[in-house]
Amino acid sequence: MASTKKIQAGWYHNAMRAIVVRAFGGPEVLKLEELPDPTFGPGEVLVSVRAVGVNPVETYIRAGNYGPRTFPFTPGLDASGVVEAVGAEVTGVSVGARVYTAGTRTGAYAEKCVATASQVLPLPENVSFEQGAGVNIPYATAYRALLQRGQARAGERLLVHGASGGVGIAAVQLGRALGLHVTGTASTPEGRALVLREGAHEALNHSQPDYLEDQSFDLILEMLANSNLEKDLGALKLYGRVIVIGSRGSLEFNPRLTMAKDADVRGMSLFNTPPELLPGIHAALFAGLQNGTLRPVVGQTFPLADASLAHEAILTPGSQGKLVLIP
């Protein structure tokens, strides 16, 4: 995107609506307020937000489980919309461009947000704003888990635990594109149908006690390690890898399970990605979105005012697709 119009920092002072958190707590601390439009400086971009992606990590931040925060703050990392203005020293981003964000400075749960130029990525015309809100964390996480941490190779067998959620669907689509044999799990018939529709070769019911019986995998992407890690190790092939993407508690298991198969258990967080790797990730995602290989699935949409309901829904078992807020 070529840079066009430059606007002096602080030029915009109209009001907008945003979700504000003034103390850690449950979903009820997410309050809709009217705030001045955010100001932006050199190297920054002002985005008029059309849709906001809701991610589990934001519920942990809201609850105070991700360390201290300066109050008040507006949550959210993933937005899609239209560039309203660019600050001095911004190149490659033009006013009026359709974009998605890979992080923001001011928070995505708002009608407008400010991000650095490097956090603003082009959104192909064939991808809706609602879909665009589900690109950054789900697809970048899946890409990093599969290729950078999981070292996936064509022909391998991949298990995606919790495959009907945002990251899971992204992993299924990417896995098929990479030439893996993909198995996904989901707890509901509707979730399993979605997993198959998005490209999995098989879909298993992870609420059944014997669902991994007679199964073996080279690579497992794990969204709920505290419940599944021991079962994962039992289902690994020799030299297999488990990539822990999510966990909501602790567990106790016998470490000898890793020894029998020379298994690797690798944690990952998108926030630990070396900065030099991020442009390559998003270039790959743009190509996949543009040619239709990657197709974010929007499960539920909520008005911005109902962010608390979205935070309740995203932690409810049986999710199908991405949860999105509409300002």
Beta strands, then each sheet from edge to edge (+ up, - down):
strand 1: 15-20
strand 2: 31-36
strand 3: 44-54
strand 4: 78-86
strand 5: 98-101
strand 6: 112-116
strand 7: 120-122
strand 8: 157-160
strand 9: 181-186
strand 10: 202-205
strand 11: 217-222
strand 12: 236-244
strand 13: 264-267
strand 14: 298-303
strand 15: 322-326
sheet 1: 1+ 2-
sheet 2: 6+ 3- 4+ 5- 7+
sheet 3: 6+ 3- 15+ 14+
sheet 4: 10+ 9+ 8+ 11+ 12+ 13+
end
